[in-house]
Each structure stands twice: as structure tokens, then as C-alpha cells.
Amino acid sequence: MGLFSFLTGPDINQGISQYRDTADAVLLDVRTPEEYMSGHIPESMNLPLQDISEAEKHLTDKRTPLFVYCLSGARSRQAVSVLVEMGYEAVTNIGGISSYKGKVVK
């Protein structure tokens, strides 16, 4: 780990690999519905950051592993903080889809 590695943020490709290796995990896209519809990672669920306080309506088991992404990693970082405050136990910010090298669906 380099001196400035904290500036690069999480690697979404590595995060997707972790998501796929984690039983019963949920992949959470916190971008707007319009951004989500323009292209998202397969199997992801859209819960925009502005609606994150309603997570309990959709994610009832707070032990479910959540892997959160957005466009650049900034909104997902905010969403992770809110989800942890809400009591979710296994929440990971995997960064931004702008660095994703895999398939996206529209």
C-alpha cells in the first residue's frame, strides 16, 4: 500500500468479485433511477442515495452483506455511512461504476 493509496478509493472490480463470493449478498446501486437505467451492473438493486433512509423497506435483514456502488464512489461512501448508522452490519463501499470493466445492462 503506497503513501497516497487512500486517494484512489476502492476497486469496484475487486468489490464485484467479493460480492459474487459472498452468500446472500445484495449489490446496491445508489445512483439516481435515470443513471441506473442508463447502465447498471447485472443483479444490482437501485436504491438512490436520496432514498437510503427507506432501506429497511427493501432490506429487512440487517445482517445481509451489502456491496454499495455509485458513479465515482462518493455517494456510495455516504450511503455506507447512513446504512451503518441504521444498524446494517456488513456494508462495503466498492466504489464507482465508472471504473467497472465488466458487463452492464440497460
C-alpha positions in Angstrom: 0.0 0.0 0.0 1.5 3.3 -1.1 1.6 6.6 0.7 -1.2 8.0 -1.4 -3.3 4.9 -1.9 -6.1 6.4 0.1 -6.7 8.8 -2.7 -7.6 6.1 -5.2 -10.6 4.6 -3.3 -12.0 1.1 -3.5 -11.6 -1.1 -6.6 -15.1 -1.8 -7.9 -13.9 -4.8 -9.9 -12.4 -6.4 -6.8 -15.6 -5.5 -4.9 -17.8 -7.2 -7.5 -15.6 -10.3 -7.1 -16.1 -10.2 -3.3 -19.9 -9.7 -3.9 -20.1 -12.8 -6.1 -18.1 -14.8 -3.5 -20.4 -13.8 -0.6 -23.5 -15.9 0.0 -26.8 -14.0 0.1 -25.2 -10.6 -0.6 -27.0 -7.7 -2.2 -25.4 -5.4 -4.8 -26.8 -1.9 -4.2 -26.6 0.9 -6.8 -27.2 4.3 -5.1 -27.3 6.4 -8.2 -30.5 8.1 -9.5 -33.1 5.9 -11.3 -32.1 7.7 -14.6 -28.4 6.8 -14.1 -29.4 3.2 -13.2 -31.5 2.8 -16.3 -28.6 4.2 -18.5 -26.5 1.2 -17.5 -26.0 -0.8 -14.3 -24.2 -4.0 -13.1 -26.3 -7.1 -13.5 -28.2 -8.3 -10.4 -27.9 -4.8 -8.8 -30.7 -3.2 -6.9 -31.3 0.5 -7.3 -31.8 2.5 -4.1 -30.9 6.1 -4.7 -28.9 7.9 -2.1 -31.7 10.4 -1.5 -34.0 7.4 -0.6 -31.4 5.5 1.5 -33.3 6.2 4.7 -36.0 3.9 3.3 -33.6 0.9 3.1 -35.5 -1.0 5.8 -38.5 -1.3 3.4 -36.3 -3.3 0.9 -33.6 -4.8 3.0 -35.2 -6.2 6.1 -32.4 -8.4 7.4 -29.6 -6.0 8.7 -27.1 -8.9 8.7 -27.4 -9.2 4.9 -24.0 -8.3 3.3 -24.4 -5.2 1.2 -22.0 -4.1 -1.5 -22.7 -0.5 -2.5 -21.6 1.4 -5.6 -22.4 4.7 -7.4 -20.7 6.6 -10.3 -17.5 7.6 -8.7 -17.6 6.3 -5.1 -18.6 9.5 -3.3 -22.4 8.7 -3.0 -21.7 5.1 -2.1 -19.4 6.2 0.7 -22.2 8.4 2.1 -24.7 5.6 1.7 -22.5 3.2 3.6 -22.2 5.7 6.5 -26.0 6.0 6.7 -26.6 2.3 6.4 -24.1 1.6 9.2 -25.9 4.2 11.4 -29.2 2.4 10.6 -27.7 -0.8 12.1 -26.7 -2.7 8.9 -23.8 -4.9 10.0 -22.0 -5.9 6.8 -21.8 -2.9 4.4 -19.0 -2.4 1.9 -18.3 0.6 -0.4 -17.0 -0.9 -3.6 -16.6 2.4 -5.4 -17.8 3.7 -8.8 -19.1 2.1 -11.9 -17.0 4.5 -14.0 -14.1 2.1 -13.3 -16.0 -1.1 -13.8 -14.7 -3.4 -16.5 -17.5 -5.9 -16.6 -20.8 -6.2 -18.3 -23.5 -3.6 -17.8 -27.2 -3.9 -18.6 -29.8 -1.2 -19.6 
